[in-house]
Amino acid sequence: MSNMQTPSLDGFRRSSRSLRPQESGELLRFTRQDVGWKWMSFLVRRLVPGQVWETRNAEEETVVLMLGGTFLADWGEGRQQIGQRKNVFDGLPYAVYLPAGFRLNLEALTECEFVACSVPSSAR
């Protein structure tokens, strides 16, 4: 049996909001600094067709999990179309892993939602 405690979010700053259909923006965000976690930051975001989101984490590795929709993704190897499912209940997920120091550019081809999880990393 472990003595690990489940991290609590009570009393920590976090953002969560509802978006109207076809509205883009952040749905949920926890940074590890804001919630007192040692390792993980977490973001859920929606993009509308044609909208672009970019991230570059010099000191973190990141996984972007596509919840639904279709994107053009570019992480330095040329643009790749990623994702085909409409939502989390429609088939298997797609994900992009980025080592620390890499950049990711996502352009929504359809209305899209994704989760981005980042953790500190010194690996390159």
N, C-alpha and C positions, 0 to 999 in steps of 0.2 A: 504494500500500500504506500502511496506517495504522499509526501507532505506538501505537494504543490497546491497553491491556491489559485482558483480561477480569478483572473483579473476582473475587477469591477469597473463599470463606467460611471457609477454614481458620483456626482460632484465634478466630473471632468467635462470640459468643453468639447462639444461635438456638433456637427451640423447635419440636419436631416430635413428634407422638404419634399413636398409633392409637386409634380409638374403636370400641367394640362397636356392632353394628347398633342403631339407635334410641337411641343415646347422642349428646348434643349436646356442643359445645365447639370449641375451637381445634384444628385439625389441624396448622397450620404458621404461623409468624410470623417475619418478618425486619423489624426497623425499620432505617431507613437509618443511624441513629446506632449501633445495635448492631453492624452489619456493616461500617460504614465507607463506605457508599455516599453519594454526594452527593445523589442525587435520589429514589430510590424506596423506599417501605416496602410490605410485601406480607403479606397475611393470608389464610388459608384457614380457613373455619369451617363447621360443620354445626349446623343448627337442627332441632328436632323440632316437630311440629304444635303451634301455639299459642304457641310461644316467640317472643320479640321481641328484636331486636338493633338498637341505635341508634348512629349515629356523627354527630359534628359536628366538622368540621375548619376552624377559623378561618383557618389559614394554609396549607392544602393543598387541592388539588383531588383528587377521588377518582373512580375508576371501580369499580363493583361488577359483576362478571360472574357471572351465575347459572350454576353448573355443572349443577345438576339440581334439580327440584322446582318448587313454585309458592309465591309470596309475595304478600302485600299490601304494597305499598311506598308510603310517604308522604314526599315531599320538600317539602311545603308547598303542593301543588296538589291535595290530596285523595288518598284511597287509590286505588291502581291495582293490579290483579292483573297480575303479571309472572311469566313462565316457564310452560312446559308440558312440557318434556322431562324424562325420568326421570333421565338421566345425560348425560355429555359425548358419548356415541356415538348419542344419540337426537334428531337434529334440530339445528336452528340455535340458537345461544346468544342469550340476552337480557342486556342490560346497562343500567345506570343511571349517567349521568355527573353529578357534583356539582361545581359551581364552589366555590372556597374560600368559606367562610362559610355554606354551606348545611347543613342537617340531613337525615339519612335515617333513617327508621324502617322496619324490615322485620319483618313477622310471617309466620311459616311457616304455610302452609295444609297442606302435606305435608312429609315429611322433605326437607330442602333442604341443598345445599352451595353455597357461593359463594366467590369470590376478591375481595378488596378491595385495590386498588393505589392508593397516594397519593403525590403529589409536591408539593414546596413551590410555592406560587403566590401572587403579590401581586395577580393579576387578580380582579375581583369581578364 
